Amino acid sequence: MQQFPFDFNDLPAPTYLVGGWVRDRLLNRQSKYLDLDFVLPEKAVETAQAIARKYKAGFVVLDAERQIARVVFKNGTADFAQQMGQSIEADLGRRDFCMNAIALECHQTIQNNDQNAQNINASTNAQDFLSENSYHFIDPLNGIRDLQEKKIRMVAPENLAEDPLRILRGYRQAAQLGFAIEGLTRQVLIKFAPKLKSIAAERVRTELGYLLSTRNGNQWMLEAIGDRILEDWLPSQHLNLARFTQIGRVIRDLLAKFPHLDLFFSKQLAGDRYALVTIELAALTNSATALEPLGLSRAEQRWLVGILRYLPQFMTLVSQATRTAQYKFFQATLEFFPAIAALALASGCDLESVAPWLERWLNPHDAIAYPVALISGDDLRNELGIAPSPKIGELLESVKIAQVEGKIQSKQEAIDLIQSIM
């Protein structure tokens, strides 16, 4: 059970709890991290600042013109926004989808079984708070009915045009909730899709990350591509839909066979974006250059370039590589090798051929993927009197190759090899 991070008695009346948190609790969905949205008729920023000061929480003004501020608690955030329009109903009428246009007045309750109305405080469980028998939902657009029918329905076309990111968000929320997009709403999303090119790359990138991170994300990504929602960001001529269609299944199969790969796929590459998202983007495209408009981080771009560059080589090597070829390939791709393996499987390679490579990568003591250095550059300078030069690197590489081929196993054998070479 979640708990609210502050006492609702500290809020002025009226204050409305709105948006995704209300929707998710009506659906009995719950995350570890609270994301609360409040609407106030006046003094939204001042109220947020007072809450932050009292509870020693973080505070930031998100939009000074529209009077929106955020309070950051240990277990979540609370956004406070100035009401738009003369009433909460008018404010809800400016939102994206009807299921997100449901509100609760934080002080108002309905007496139930002749009991006095309860004040909401920091010890109140979220699920208790949302008991429909005790609380009155403000739902002017029948959003609760949409939740029951599992559909996403727009409030108004102009609301989507006002912030075109809402177009992509419709597909993301369909994936998150397992809902269908209502027919007319989908037509409007498709009609306004060209407006998405005006949105900042950071916002589109974040939304795509959310979409691809969801359970049904790949399915709805394909729906969005089919509807040409992302044509300005992901041109269809650069996409590999056949490979992308398989990547979700491949990753599930890999995790079933190699559970420890979960640490690799859940690795954070940039902010809250995980390796899994980068791998899915690599599966989707034939060219890392095509994704440059998204403004990916250096780490993400390095992975994309490396994965797509080395994938064809791996598909040639996978079933016939010598120990030396395997060693050289691992040296070039060790950071992101499982991603290459996943794309190879999604491209038609069989797991029987790929699995031995993954077993090597997962074993930190493997003599080919992680050979232990028998000798160092300092050893060459101090014991053999070799002057610092690029030659030292060449000699050390010769030692590594002889080592992975099983020709030498000790430091003395490495020294003997170097002397014979020289």
Summary of the structure (lengths in Angstrom):
residues: 422
radius of gyration: 28.1
end to end distance: 70.7
largest distance: 96.6
contacts: 1319
relative contact order: 0.06
helix: 55%
strand: 12%
